[in-house]
C-alpha cells in the first residue's frame, strides 16, 4: 500500500519519523509537506516528498509546471481539481498549495493520506467527498483539547470535515471522546498508544535508584503556556519554604521571558536551571541523573517524555490533565496531582521526598511493566499496520 504521511513540513518530529519507519516495513511510505527542496528524496530508508514551497514565486512556478504535466497525464482529475478550487473561498496561495499536494499524491499513486495534525484537514477539505485516496487523521492533545475552544473557524472546520474522514488515530481514549464532539464517528476512531522499544533505553536506565541530599527534579518540553512550568516553579518555592533542599531543571525553556521572570520573581534563581533544547541522547542522560520527572502540563495528550522516563526507571510526578491518568496511576505507576493546583503539587513533591526507597523502586517496576504492556513496540507496529488496512 502506498501511504503519504502528511506532516505539514519536511521537518517531522521524532514520533512521526518513528511512525514512518514502522510503516515502511510493510508499506511504501512518503513523508510529505512544505519544503525548500523541489524533488522527492530518501533519508535513512524513508521517502520524502516535497509538496510545495513557502516562497510565493517558487510556488507559482511549481504550480504552472505541475498543472501542465498533470493535465497531460490525468486530464479529468486535473479539471476536477481546478473546478473544486475555483469555487473555494480560500486564499489563492492556499489553493495553489492544495493543487500541488493533491496532484503530487495522485502522481505518486498514493492510496492513503495520513494527516498528522488535525488542523491540516483544511488542505483536503474539498476532496473528502471523493475517493481519490483514503484520509486518516491523527488526534493529538492541543489541537483537539484546546485550539477549537479558542478558534471558532477551526471548530467549524472540524464539525464540517470530521464526519467525512475515513479513519482517525487517537493517542488516548479521552481525546477519542473529544473528537466525537466534532462529529467523528466512534467506530472510525482507533486508540493507538505511542510505542517505545524498551531495550533501547537499557544504556541509560537507572540501575540503582538513590537520592542525594538535594532532590533533583526535571521537566522536558518546549516553551508553551500549556506546559504549566509556572505552576511547577511556584510549587518549588513552597517546597523550599518548607526547608527541603531541591533543584529544578527545565530542558527547552532557556529563552522563555515568562519563565525567566517567574524564576526571578520567586527568588529561586539559584535553585533552577533553564537549558536550551537538547539532542535526544543528551535528554536521556539528564533523565538518568535526575531523581524525578515532573510533568506540570495544563493539557496533554499522552506525553512521550513520561513514557520514556518510566522505561528508564525514573519516577514520575504528573498532572492528571486529560490522558495522563491512562498511563500514570497514582501511587502505583507514578504520582498524580490536581491540574493547576500548586499546593497539591508541592505536597506531592514533599511526600515523594520522604518516600522510602523500596516504595519508589516498586513504583518504578510497575511503571516499566505498564509501559511494556501498554506501549509495546511490537503491538504499536501491528496496530498501525492494521489501521492502514481498514
Rosetta blueprint (number, residue, H / E / L):
1 X L
2 X E
3 X E
4 X E
5 X E
6 X E
7 X E
8 X E
9 X E
10 X L
11 X L
12 X L
13 X L
14 X H
15 X H
16 X H
17 X H
18 X H
19 X H
20 X H
21 X H
22 X H
23 X H
24 X L
25 X L
26 X L
27 X L
28 X E
29 X E
30 X E
31 X E
32 X E
33 X E
34 X E
35 X L
36 X L
37 X L
38 X L
39 X L
40 X L
41 X E
42 X E
43 X E
44 X L
45 X L
46 X E
47 X E
48 X E
49 X E
50 X E
51 X L
52 X L
53 X L
54 X L
55 X L
56 X H
57 X H
58 X H
59 X H
60 X H
61 X H
62 X H
63 X H
64 X H
65 X H
66 X H
67 X H
68 X H
69 X H
70 X H
71 X H
72 X H
73 X H
74 X L
75 X H
76 X H
77 X H
78 X H
79 X H
80 X H
81 X H
82 X H
83 X H
84 X H
85 X H
86 X H
87 X L
88 X L
89 X L
90 X L
91 X L
92 X H
93 X H
94 X H
95 X H
96 X H
97 X H
98 X H
99 X H
100 X H
101 X H
102 X H
103 X H
104 X H
105 X H
106 X H
107 X H
108 X L
109 X L
110 X L
111 X L
112 X E
113 X E
114 X E
115 X E
116 X L
117 X L
118 X H
119 X H
120 X H
121 X H
122 X H
123 X H
124 X L
125 X H
126 X H
127 X H
128 X L
129 X L
130 X L
131 X L
132 X L
133 X L
134 X E
135 X E
136 X E
137 X E
138 X E
139 X E
140 X L
141 X H
142 X H
143 X H
144 X H
145 X H
146 X L
147 X H
148 X H
149 X H
150 X H
151 X L
152 X H
153 X H
154 X H
155 X H
156 X H
157 X H
158 X H
159 X H
160 X H
161 X H
162 X H
163 X H
164 X H
165 X L
166 X L
167 X E
168 X E
169 X E
170 X E
171 X L
172 X L
173 X H
174 X H
175 X H
176 X H
177 X H
178 X H
179 X H
180 X H
181 X H
182 X L
183 X L
184 X L
185 X L
186 X H
187 X H
188 X H
189 X E
190 X E
191 X E
192 X L
193 X L
194 X L
195 X L
196 X E
197 X L
198 X H
199 X H
200 X H
201 X H
202 X H
203 X H
204 X H
205 X L
206 X L
207 X L
208 X L
209 X L
210 X L
211 X L
212 X L
213 X L
214 X L
215 X E
216 X E
217 X E
218 X E
219 X E
220 X E
221 X L
222 X L
223 X L
224 X L
225 X H
226 X H
227 X H
228 X L
229 X H
230 X H
231 X H
232 X H
233 X H
234 X H
235 X H
236 X H
237 X H
238 X H
239 X H
240 X H
241 X H
242 X L
243 X L
244 X L
245 X L
246 X E
247 X E
248 X E
249 X E
250 X E
251 X E
252 X L
253 X L
254 X L
255 X L
256 X L
257 X H
258 X H
259 X H
260 X H
261 X H
262 X H
263 X H
264 X H
265 X H
266 X L
267 X L
268 X L
269 X H
270 X H
271 X H
272 X E
273 X E
274 X E
275 X E
276 X L
277 X L
278 X L
279 X L
280 X H
281 X H
282 X H
283 X H
284 X H
285 X H
286 X H
287 X H
288 X H
289 X H
290 X L
291 X L
292 X E
293 X E
294 X E
295 X E
296 X L
297 X L
298 X L
299 X L
300 X L
301 X L
302 X L
303 X L
304 X H
305 X H
306 X H
307 X H
308 X H
309 X H
310 X H
311 X H
312 X H
313 X L
314 X L
315 X L
316 X E
317 X E
318 X E
319 X E
320 X L
321 X L
322 X H
323 X H
324 X H
325 X H
326 X H
327 X L
328 X L
329 X L
330 X E
331 X L
332 X L
333 X L
334 X E
335 X E
336 X E
337 X E
338 X L
339 X L
340 X L
341 X L
342 X H
343 X H
344 X H
345 X H
346 X H
347 X H
348 X H
349 X H
350 X H
351 X H
352 X H
353 X H
354 X L
355 X L
356 X L
357 X H
358 X H
359 X H
360 X H
361 X H
362 X H
363 X H
364 X H
365 X H
366 X H
367 X H
368 X H
369 X H
370 X H
371 X H
372 X H
373 X H
374 X H
375 X L
376 X E
377 X H
378 X H
379 X H
380 X H
381 X H
382 X H
383 X H
384 X H
385 X H
386 X H
387 X H
388 X H
389 X H
390 X L
